[in-house]
Amino acid sequence: MTRGWRIERRQQITDINGNRVVVTTGVVRNLQGHLRVALAVDNGPTLLFDTAERNVLAAHLDQSRDDLKRLERNAR
């Protein structure tokens, strides 16, 4: 099932409770008709990002990945 966005990519990911959920990313038009980057988790709301917000989110994901690597390395 798709969300009907102009462009969308879907990926199944496991949530914190071990359930499979669908994460959808893509491009949609906002209420003003502007194209925006979008993200949704399962049947939750659609989040819209401008370029600056998308860059911050991408940086936070990269930082979280680096944090995980550091914590795993220190746990040995």
SULBEL-V332095 format. One record per helix or strand of 2 or more residues. SS is the DSSP state (alpha for helix, beta for strand). FROM is the first residue (numbers start at 0). LEN is the number of residues. If there is no record, write none. Layout:
ss->[SS	SS]
from->[FROM	FROM]
len->[LEN	LEN]
//
This chain:
ss->[beta	beta	beta	beta	alpha]
from->[6	19	34	46	50]
len->[8	10	7	3	24]
//
